[in-house]
Amino acid sequence: MMLIILFIFLLVVLVFILLERKLYKNQQIWNIVLFRTDGQGTLFSFLNYNYFKRFSPTLRIRTSYHYVIGYADPFLFAREGWLYLFYEEERLQAPAAICAKRTKDLRHWESIGIVLQEPFHLSFPFVFEYEGMIYMLPETRHREAVILYKAIGFPNRWEPIVLLSGDKFVDSSILFHESKWYLFTTVWYGHQDGLRLYVSDQLESGWKEHPLSPVTNDLHCARCGGAVLKIGAKMYRPAQDCSDYYGEYVVSYEITELTPTKYHEEKRVVLIDKQNKWSRYGGHHYNTASFKDNYVVAMDGIIDDNSINNHTRKLFNWWHNRHES
């Protein structure tokens, strides 16, 4: 009798799984992966290596309120023997916040938690250092501004400085080159409105639009896919290819000319494609750092969420909508 009951139970479970795969479309979320090569490496050397670390919300069951549904936009920052990983933490019923982890050996990671939170959405936490001060330039398009945050208590106390206002700027990157500051950003109103370029003599003020801005309107490259990188004497701008859908590829463009009056870039190679399991649906971010004789690369990719989190998410939304109404 027990065997019959067990058989019926297993049959019901099997039918349920088959129906779910047939009728229910799986949710997709963002995750972060890290690559490593020995020595300085090059921009493209990681392509022949497997990733050594993955951070993904699929690795745990999410049940708490405001539970996390994605990690994206990873930025690396080395300081005082630590390698910091700053990233966007996306949640269901609260604006995305900026979180961080850190490591001394690339094996053991310490979670710092939320380091920057606002009443509006935050993402793309580009962290850099200049003249002993640490800055973060996150995406703050819901404030219709480019806001630079200066650390007054690194890594979780920041003071905002408005650089630009009046448009929904997304995924901004700042570069210091030949005594000038350059700001790359894209205006977003449900579609990309070209890659804007601004120039200034100072980091915290004085920004004016470059005479060639927007420098491109091409959907294959008009949105930054990470910070502009200086590797040796060369400069590379990771760019999101959004020609078919958001987050499909990341492609590198080498900046071959950059002055207050001139700009030119040339396409190089695809940095994130859909050949890897972790990014088989696409990816939209690339960042690098040198750390203790290692060249570390951080990227994000779109993956399927696990089954139980798909269902808890549906229940969460139903419960939230029921109590909101």
Contacts in CASP RR format, 6 or more apart in sequence:
PFRMAT RR
TARGET T0000
AUTHOR 0000-0000-0000
METHOD contacts of the structure
MODEL  1
MMLIILFIFLLVVLVFILLERKLYKNQQIWNIVLFRTDGQGTLFSFLNYN
YFKRFSPTLRIRTSYHYVIGYADPFLFAREGWLYLFYEEERLQAPAAICA
KRTKDLRHWESIGIVLQEPFHLSFPFVFEYEGMIYMLPETRHREAVILYK
AIGFPNRWEPIVLLSGDKFVDSSILFHESKWYLFTTVWYGHQDGLRLYVS
DQLESGWKEHPLSPVTNDLHCARCGGAVLKIGAKMYRPAQDCSDYYGEYV
VSYEITELTPTKYHEEKRVVLIDKQNKWSRYGGHHYNTASFKDNYVVAMD
GIIDDNSINNHTRKLFNWWHNRHES
20 307 0 8 1.000
24 310 0 8 1.000
26 304 0 8 1.000
26 305 0 8 1.000
26 307 0 8 1.000
26 310 0 8 1.000
27 304 0 8 1.000
27 305 0 8 1.000
27 309 0 8 1.000
27 310 0 8 1.000
27 313 0 8 1.000
28 281 0 8 1.000
28 302 0 8 1.000
28 303 0 8 1.000
28 304 0 8 1.000
28 305 0 8 1.000
29 56 0 8 1.000
29 57 0 8 1.000
29 58 0 8 1.000
29 69 0 8 1.000
29 70 0 8 1.000
29 90 0 8 1.000
29 302 0 8 1.000
29 303 0 8 1.000
29 305 0 8 1.000
30 70 0 8 1.000
30 71 0 8 1.000
30 72 0 8 1.000
30 90 0 8 1.000
30 283 0 8 1.000
30 300 0 8 1.000
30 301 0 8 1.000
30 302 0 8 1.000
30 303 0 8 1.000
31 54 0 8 1.000
31 55 0 8 1.000
31 56 0 8 1.000
31 57 0 8 1.000
31 58 0 8 1.000
31 70 0 8 1.000
31 71 0 8 1.000
31 278 0 8 1.000
31 300 0 8 1.000
31 301 0 8 1.000
31 303 0 8 1.000
32 54 0 8 1.000
32 55 0 8 1.000
32 56 0 8 1.000
32 71 0 8 1.000
32 72 0 8 1.000
32 74 0 8 1.000
32 85 0 8 1.000
32 87 0 8 1.000
32 298 0 8 1.000
32 299 0 8 1.000
32 300 0 8 1.000
32 301 0 8 1.000
33 51 0 8 1.000
33 53 0 8 1.000
33 54 0 8 1.000
33 55 0 8 1.000
33 278 0 8 1.000
33 279 0 8 1.000
33 298 0 8 1.000
33 299 0 8 1.000
33 300 0 8 1.000
33 301 0 8 1.000
34 51 0 8 1.000
34 52 0 8 1.000
34 53 0 8 1.000
34 54 0 8 1.000
34 74 0 8 1.000
34 85 0 8 1.000
34 106 0 8 1.000
34 296 0 8 1.000
34 297 0 8 1.000
34 298 0 8 1.000
34 299 0 8 1.000
35 46 0 8 1.000
35 49 0 8 1.000
35 50 0 8 1.000
35 51 0 8 1.000
35 52 0 8 1.000
35 296 0 8 1.000
35 297 0 8 1.000
35 298 0 8 1.000
35 299 0 8 1.000
36 46 0 8 1.000
36 49 0 8 1.000
36 52 0 8 1.000
36 106 0 8 1.000
36 294 0 8 1.000
36 295 0 8 1.000
36 296 0 8 1.000
36 297 0 8 1.000
37 45 0 8 1.000
37 46 0 8 1.000
37 49 0 8 1.000
37 294 0 8 1.000
37 295 0 8 1.000
37 297 0 8 1.000
38 293 0 8 1.000
38 294 0 8 1.000
38 295 0 8 1.000
39 290 0 8 1.000
39 293 0 8 1.000
39 294 0 8 1.000
39 295 0 8 1.000
40 290 0 8 1.000
40 295 0 8 1.000
41 295 0 8 1.000
42 231 0 8 1.000
43 229 0 8 1.000
43 231 0 8 1.000
43 234 0 8 1.000
43 236 0 8 1.000
43 252 0 8 1.000
43 268 0 8 1.000
43 288 0 8 1.000
44 252 0 8 1.000
44 269 0 8 1.000
44 271 0 8 1.000
45 295 0 8 1.000
46 295 0 8 1.000
46 297 0 8 1.000
51 278 0 8 1.000
52 106 0 8 1.000
53 106 0 8 1.000
53 109 0 8 1.000
54 278 0 8 1.000
55 71 0 8 1.000
55 85 0 8 1.000
55 87 0 8 1.000
55 101 0 8 1.000
56 70 0 8 1.000
56 71 0 8 1.000
56 303 0 8 1.000
57 68 0 8 1.000
57 69 0 8 1.000
57 70 0 8 1.000
57 71 0 8 1.000
57 305 0 8 1.000
57 309 0 8 1.000
58 303 0 8 1.000
58 304 0 8 1.000
58 305 0 8 1.000
58 306 0 8 1.000
58 309 0 8 1.000
61 308 0 8 1.000
61 309 0 8 1.000
61 312 0 8 1.000
62 68 0 8 1.000
62 69 0 8 1.000
62 309 0 8 1.000
62 312 0 8 1.000
62 313 0 8 1.000
63 312 0 8 1.000
65 93 0 8 1.000
66 91 0 8 1.000
66 92 0 8 1.000
66 93 0 8 1.000
66 94 0 8 1.000
67 91 0 8 1.000
67 92 0 8 1.000
67 316 0 8 1.000
68 89 0 8 1.000
68 90 0 8 1.000
68 91 0 8 1.000
69 90 0 8 1.000
69 91 0 8 1.000
69 92 0 8 1.000
69 305 0 8 1.000
69 309 0 8 1.000
69 313 0 8 1.000
70 88 0 8 1.000
70 89 0 8 1.000
70 90 0 8 1.000
71 87 0 8 1.000
71 88 0 8 1.000
71 89 0 8 1.000
71 90 0 8 1.000
71 300 0 8 1.000
72 87 0 8 1.000
72 88 0 8 1.000
72 90 0 8 1.000
72 123 0 8 1.000
72 284 0 8 1.000
72 285 0 8 1.000
72 300 0 8 1.000
72 301 0 8 1.000
73 87 0 8 1.000
73 88 0 8 1.000
73 123 0 8 1.000
73 124 0 8 1.000
73 125 0 8 1.000
73 139 0 8 1.000
73 226 0 8 1.000
73 285 0 8 1.000
73 300 0 8 1.000
74 85 0 8 1.000
74 86 0 8 1.000
74 87 0 8 1.000
74 285 0 8 1.000
74 287 0 8 1.000
74 298 0 8 1.000
74 299 0 8 1.000
74 300 0 8 1.000
75 85 0 8 1.000
75 86 0 8 1.000
75 87 0 8 1.000
75 124 0 8 1.000
75 125 0 8 1.000
75 126 0 8 1.000
75 127 0 8 1.000
75 226 0 8 1.000
75 227 0 8 1.000
75 287 0 8 1.000
75 298 0 8 1.000
76 83 0 8 1.000
76 84 0 8 1.000
76 85 0 8 1.000
76 86 0 8 1.000
76 287 0 8 1.000
76 288 0 8 1.000
76 289 0 8 1.000
76 291 0 8 1.000
76 296 0 8 1.000
76 298 0 8 1.000
77 83 0 8 1.000
77 84 0 8 1.000
77 86 0 8 1.000
77 127 0 8 1.000
77 128 0 8 1.000
77 129 0 8 1.000
77 134 0 8 1.000
77 289 0 8 1.000
78 84 0 8 1.000
78 289 0 8 1.000
78 290 0 8 1.000
78 291 0 8 1.000
79 129 0 8 1.000
79 134 0 8 1.000
79 154 0 8 1.000
81 104 0 8 1.000
81 292 0 8 1.000
82 102 0 8 1.000
82 103 0 8 1.000
82 104 0 8 1.000
83 102 0 8 1.000
83 103 0 8 1.000
83 104 0 8 1.000
83 106 0 8 1.000
83 289 0 8 1.000
83 291 0 8 1.000
83 292 0 8 1.000
83 296 0 8 1.000
84 100 0 8 1.000
84 101 0 8 1.000
84 102 0 8 1.000
84 112 0 8 1.000
84 127 0 8 1.000
84 155 0 8 1.000
85 100 0 8 1.000
85 101 0 8 1.000
85 102 0 8 1.000
85 103 0 8 1.000
85 109 0 8 1.000
85 298 0 8 1.000
86 98 0 8 1.000
86 99 0 8 1.000
86 100 0 8 1.000
86 115 0 8 1.000
86 125 0 8 1.000
86 127 0 8 1.000
86 136 0 8 1.000
86 155 0 8 1.000
87 98 0 8 1.000
87 99 0 8 1.000
87 100 0 8 1.000
87 125 0 8 1.000
88 96 0 8 1.000
88 97 0 8 1.000
88 98 0 8 1.000
88 99 0 8 1.000
88 122 0 8 1.000
88 123 0 8 1.000
88 124 0 8 1.000
88 125 0 8 1.000
89 96 0 8 1.000
89 97 0 8 1.000
89 98 0 8 1.000
89 99 0 8 1.000
89 114 0 8 1.000
90 96 0 8 1.000
91 97 0 8 1.000
92 313 0 8 1.000
92 316 0 8 1.000
92 317 0 8 1.000
92 320 0 8 1.000
93 316 0 8 1.000
93 320 0 8 1.000
95 117 0 8 1.000
95 118 0 8 1.000
95 119 0 8 1.000
95 120 0 8 1.000
95 121 0 8 1.000
95 122 0 8 1.000
95 142 0 8 1.000
96 121 0 8 1.000
96 122 0 8 1.000
96 123 0 8 1.000
97 114 0 8 1.000
97 116 0 8 1.000
97 117 0 8 1.000
97 118 0 8 1.000
97 122 0 8 1.000
98 114 0 8 1.000
98 115 0 8 1.000
98 116 0 8 1.000
98 117 0 8 1.000
98 122 0 8 1.000
98 123 0 8 1.000
98 125 0 8 1.000
98 136 0 8 1.000
98 138 0 8 1.000
99 111 0 8 1.000
99 112 0 8 1.000
99 113 0 8 1.000
99 114 0 8 1.000
99 115 0 8 1.000
100 112 0 8 1.000
100 113 0 8 1.000
100 115 0 8 1.000
100 155 0 8 1.000
100 156 0 8 1.000
101 109 0 8 1.000
101 110 0 8 1.000
101 111 0 8 1.000
101 112 0 8 1.000
101 113 0 8 1.000
102 109 0 8 1.000
102 110 0 8 1.000
102 112 0 8 1.000
103 109 0 8 1.000
103 110 0 8 1.000
106 291 0 8 1.000
106 292 0 8 1.000
106 294 0 8 1.000
106 296 0 8 1.000
112 155 0 8 1.000
112 156 0 8 1.000
114 156 0 8 1.000
115 155 0 8 1.000
115 156 0 8 1.000
115 158 0 8 1.000
116 122 0 8 1.000
116 125 0 8 1.000
116 136 0 8 1.000
116 138 0 8 1.000
116 149 0 8 1.000
116 156 0 8 1.000
116 158 0 8 1.000
118 140 0 8 1.000
118 143 0 8 1.000
120 140 0 8 1.000
120 142 0 8 1.000
120 143 0 8 1.000
121 139 0 8 1.000
121 141 0 8 1.000
121 142 0 8 1.000
122 138 0 8 1.000
122 139 0 8 1.000
122 140 0 8 1.000
123 138 0 8 1.000
123 139 0 8 1.000
123 171 0 8 1.000
124 137 0 8 1.000
124 138 0 8 1.000
124 139 0 8 1.000
124 170 0 8 1.000
124 171 0 8 1.000
124 172 0 8 1.000
124 226 0 8 1.000
124 285 0 8 1.000
125 136 0 8 1.000
125 137 0 8 1.000
125 138 0 8 1.000
126 136 0 8 1.000
126 137 0 8 1.000
126 138 0 8 1.000
126 172 0 8 1.000
126 173 0 8 1.000
126 174 0 8 1.000
126 226 0 8 1.000
126 227 0 8 1.000
127 134 0 8 1.000
127 135 0 8 1.000
127 136 0 8 1.000
128 134 0 8 1.000
128 135 0 8 1.000
128 137 0 8 1.000
128 174 0 8 1.000
128 227 0 8 1.000
129 135 0 8 1.000
130 176 0 8 1.000
130 203 0 8 1.000
133 150 0 8 1.000
133 151 0 8 1.000
134 150 0 8 1.000
134 151 0 8 1.000
134 154 0 8 1.000
135 148 0 8 1.000
135 149 0 8 1.000
135 150 0 8 1.000
135 151 0 8 1.000
135 203 0 8 1.000
136 148 0 8 1.000
136 149 0 8 1.000
136 151 0 8 1.000
136 158 0 8 1.000
137 146 0 8 1.000
137 147 0 8 1.000
137 148 0 8 1.000
137 149 0 8 1.000
137 172 0 8 1.000
137 173 0 8 1.000
137 174 0 8 1.000
138 147 0 8 1.000
138 149 0 8 1.000
139 169 0 8 1.000
139 170 0 8 1.000
139 171 0 8 1.000
139 172 0 8 1.000
140 146 0 8 1.000
140 147 0 8 1.000
140 169 0 8 1.000
141 168 0 8 1.000
141 169 0 8 1.000
141 170 0 8 1.000
141 188 0 8 1.000
142 168 0 8 1.000
144 165 0 8 1.000
144 166 0 8 1.000
144 167 0 8 1.000
144 168 0 8 1.000
144 169 0 8 1.000
145 162 0 8 1.000
145 163 0 8 1.000
145 164 0 8 1.000
145 165 0 8 1.000
145 166 0 8 1.000
145 169 0 8 1.000
146 162 0 8 1.000
146 163 0 8 1.000
146 164 0 8 1.000
146 165 0 8 1.000
146 169 0 8 1.000
146 172 0 8 1.000
146 183 0 8 1.000
146 185 0 8 1.000
147 160 0 8 1.000
147 161 0 8 1.000
147 162 0 8 1.000
147 163 0 8 1.000
148 160 0 8 1.000
148 161 0 8 1.000
148 162 0 8 1.000
148 163 0 8 1.000
148 174 0 8 1.000
148 203 0 8 1.000
148 204 0 8 1.000
149 158 0 8 1.000
149 159 0 8 1.000
149 160 0 8 1.000
149 161 0 8 1.000
150 158 0 8 1.000
150 159 0 8 1.000
150 161 0 8 1.000
150 204 0 8 1.000
151 157 0 8 1.000
151 158 0 8 1.000
151 159 0 8 1.000
152 158 0 8 1.000
152 159 0 8 1.000
161 204 0 8 1.000
163 183 0 8 1.000
163 204 0 8 1.000
163 205 0 8 1.000
163 207 0 8 1.000
164 183 0 8 1.000
164 185 0 8 1.000
164 198 0 8 1.000
164 207 0 8 1.000
167 187 0 8 1.000
168 187 0 8 1.000
168 188 0 8 1.000
168 189 0 8 1.000
169 185 0 8 1.000
169 186 0 8 1.000
169 187 0 8 1.000
169 188 0 8 1.000
169 196 0 8 1.000
170 185 0 8 1.000
170 186 0 8 1.000
170 187 0 8 1.000
170 188 0 8 1.000
170 223 0 8 1.000
171 185 0 8 1.000
171 186 0 8 1.000
171 223 0 8 1.000
171 224 0 8 1.000
171 225 0 8 1.000
171 226 0 8 1.000
171 240 0 8 1.000
172 183 0 8 1.000
172 184 0 8 1.000
172 185 0 8 1.000
172 224 0 8 1.000
173 183 0 8 1.000
173 184 0 8 1.000
173 185 0 8 1.000
173 224 0 8 1.000
173 226 0 8 1.000
173 227 0 8 1.000
173 228 0 8 1.000
173 237 0 8 1.000
174 181 0 8 1.000
174 182 0 8 1.000
174 183 0 8 1.000
174 184 0 8 1.000
174 203 0 8 1.000
174 227 0 8 1.000
175 181 0 8 1.000
175 182 0 8 1.000
175 183 0 8 1.000
175 184 0 8 1.000
175 227 0 8 1.000
175 228 0 8 1.000
175 230 0 8 1.000
175 235 0 8 1.000
175 258 0 8 1.000
176 182 0 8 1.000
176 203 0 8 1.000
177 230 0 8 1.000
177 235 0 8 1.000
177 258 0 8 1.000
178 258 0 8 1.000
178 259 0 8 1.000
179 201 0 8 1.000
180 199 0 8 1.000
180 200 0 8 1.000
180 201 0 8 1.000
180 259 0 8 1.000
180 260 0 8 1.000
181 199 0 8 1.000
181 200 0 8 1.000
181 201 0 8 1.000
181 202 0 8 1.000
181 203 0 8 1.000
181 207 0 8 1.000
182 197 0 8 1.000
182 198 0 8 1.000
182 199 0 8 1.000
182 210 0 8 1.000
182 228 0 8 1.000
182 258 0 8 1.000
183 197 0 8 1.000
183 198 0 8 1.000
183 199 0 8 1.000
183 200 0 8 1.000
183 207 0 8 1.000
184 195 0 8 1.000
184 196 0 8 1.000
184 197 0 8 1.000
184 224 0 8 1.000
184 228 0 8 1.000
184 237 0 8 1.000
185 195 0 8 1.000
185 196 0 8 1.000
185 198 0 8 1.000
185 224 0 8 1.000
186 192 0 8 1.000
186 193 0 8 1.000
186 194 0 8 1.000
186 195 0 8 1.000
186 196 0 8 1.000
186 222 0 8 1.000
186 223 0 8 1.000
186 224 0 8 1.000
187 193 0 8 1.000
187 194 0 8 1.000
187 196 0 8 1.000
192 217 0 8 1.000
192 219 0 8 1.000
192 222 0 8 1.000
192 223 0 8 1.000
192 242 0 8 1.000
193 214 0 8 1.000
193 217 0 8 1.000
194 214 0 8 1.000
194 216 0 8 1.000
194 217 0 8 1.000
194 222 0 8 1.000
195 213 0 8 1.000
195 214 0 8 1.000
195 215 0 8 1.000
195 216 0 8 1.000
195 217 0 8 1.000
195 221 0 8 1.000
195 222 0 8 1.000
195 223 0 8 1.000
195 224 0 8 1.000
196 209 0 8 1.000
196 213 0 8 1.000
196 214 0 8 1.000
196 215 0 8 1.000
197 209 0 8 1.000
197 210 0 8 1.000
197 212 0 8 1.000
197 213 0 8 1.000
197 214 0 8 1.000
197 215 0 8 1.000
197 263 0 8 1.000
198 207 0 8 1.000
198 208 0 8 1.000
198 209 0 8 1.000
198 210 0 8 1.000
198 213 0 8 1.000
199 207 0 8 1.000
199 208 0 8 1.000
199 209 0 8 1.000
199 210 0 8 1.000
199 260 0 8 1.000
200 206 0 8 1.000
200 207 0 8 1.000
200 208 0 8 1.000
210 260 0 8 1.000
210 261 0 8 1.000
210 263 0 8 1.000
211 261 0 8 1.000
212 261 0 8 1.000
212 262 0 8 1.000
212 263 0 8 1.000
214 222 0 8 1.000
215 263 0 8 1.000
215 265 0 8 1.000
216 222 0 8 1.000
216 265 0 8 1.000
219 241 0 8 1.000
219 242 0 8 1.000
219 243 0 8 1.000
220 239 0 8 1.000
220 241 0 8 1.000
220 242 0 8 1.000
220 243 0 8 1.000
220 251 0 8 1.000
221 239 0 8 1.000
221 240 0 8 1.000
221 241 0 8 1.000
221 251 0 8 1.000
221 253 0 8 1.000
221 267 0 8 1.000
222 239 0 8 1.000
222 242 0 8 1.000
223 239 0 8 1.000
223 240 0 8 1.000
223 242 0 8 1.000
224 237 0 8 1.000
224 238 0 8 1.000
224 239 0 8 1.000
224 240 0 8 1.000
225 238 0 8 1.000
225 239 0 8 1.000
225 240 0 8 1.000
225 250 0 8 1.000
225 284 0 8 1.000
225 285 0 8 1.000
225 286 0 8 1.000
226 238 0 8 1.000
226 285 0 8 1.000
226 286 0 8 1.000
226 287 0 8 1.000
227 238 0 8 1.000
227 287 0 8 1.000
228 235 0 8 1.000
228 236 0 8 1.000
228 237 0 8 1.000
228 238 0 8 1.000
228 255 0 8 1.000
229 235 0 8 1.000
229 236 0 8 1.000
229 237 0 8 1.000
229 238 0 8 1.000
229 287 0 8 1.000
229 288 0 8 1.000
231 288 0 8 1.000
234 254 0 8 1.000
235 254 0 8 1.000
235 255 0 8 1.000
235 258 0 8 1.000
236 252 0 8 1.000
236 253 0 8 1.000
236 254 0 8 1.000
236 255 0 8 1.000
236 268 0 8 1.000
237 252 0 8 1.000
237 253 0 8 1.000
237 254 0 8 1.000
237 255 0 8 1.000
237 265 0 8 1.000
238 250 0 8 1.000
238 251 0 8 1.000
238 252 0 8 1.000
238 253 0 8 1.000
238 271 0 8 1.000
238 285 0 8 1.000
238 286 0 8 1.000
238 287 0 8 1.000
239 250 0 8 1.000
239 251 0 8 1.000
239 252 0 8 1.000
239 253 0 8 1.000
240 246 0 8 1.000
240 247 0 8 1.000
240 248 0 8 1.000
240 249 0 8 1.000
240 250 0 8 1.000
240 284 0 8 1.000
241 247 0 8 1.000
241 248 0 8 1.000
241 249 0 8 1.000
241 250 0 8 1.000
241 251 0 8 1.000
242 248 0 8 1.000
246 284 0 8 1.000
247 282 0 8 1.000
247 283 0 8 1.000
247 284 0 8 1.000
247 302 0 8 1.000
248 274 0 8 1.000
248 282 0 8 1.000
248 283 0 8 1.000
248 284 0 8 1.000
249 270 0 8 1.000
249 271 0 8 1.000
249 272 0 8 1.000
249 273 0 8 1.000
249 274 0 8 1.000
249 282 0 8 1.000
249 283 0 8 1.000
250 270 0 8 1.000
250 271 0 8 1.000
250 272 0 8 1.000
250 283 0 8 1.000
250 284 0 8 1.000
250 285 0 8 1.000
250 286 0 8 1.000
250 299 0 8 1.000
251 267 0 8 1.000
251 268 0 8 1.000
251 269 0 8 1.000
251 270 0 8 1.000
251 271 0 8 1.000
252 267 0 8 1.000
252 268 0 8 1.000
252 269 0 8 1.000
252 270 0 8 1.000
252 271 0 8 1.000
252 286 0 8 1.000
253 265 0 8 1.000
253 266 0 8 1.000
253 267 0 8 1.000
253 268 0 8 1.000
254 265 0 8 1.000
254 266 0 8 1.000
254 268 0 8 1.000
255 263 0 8 1.000
255 264 0 8 1.000
255 265 0 8 1.000
256 264 0 8 1.000
256 265 0 8 1.000
256 266 0 8 1.000
257 263 0 8 1.000
257 264 0 8 1.000
271 286 0 8 1.000
271 299 0 8 1.000
272 279 0 8 1.000
272 282 0 8 1.000
272 283 0 8 1.000
272 284 0 8 1.000
272 285 0 8 1.000
272 286 0 8 1.000
272 299 0 8 1.000
272 301 0 8 1.000
273 279 0 8 1.000
273 282 0 8 1.000
274 280 0 8 1.000
274 281 0 8 1.000
274 282 0 8 1.000
277 303 0 8 1.000
278 301 0 8 1.000
278 303 0 8 1.000
279 299 0 8 1.000
279 300 0 8 1.000
279 301 0 8 1.000
279 302 0 8 1.000
279 303 0 8 1.000
280 302 0 8 1.000
280 303 0 8 1.000
281 301 0 8 1.000
281 302 0 8 1.000
281 303 0 8 1.000
282 301 0 8 1.000
282 302 0 8 1.000
283 299 0 8 1.000
283 300 0 8 1.000
283 301 0 8 1.000
283 302 0 8 1.000
284 300 0 8 1.000
284 301 0 8 1.000
285 298 0 8 1.000
285 299 0 8 1.000
285 300 0 8 1.000
285 301 0 8 1.000
286 297 0 8 1.000
286 298 0 8 1.000
286 299 0 8 1.000
287 297 0 8 1.000
287 298 0 8 1.000
287 299 0 8 1.000
288 295 0 8 1.000
288 296 0 8 1.000
288 297 0 8 1.000
288 298 0 8 1.000
289 295 0 8 1.000
289 296 0 8 1.000
289 298 0 8 1.000
290 296 0 8 1.000
305 313 0 8 1.000
END
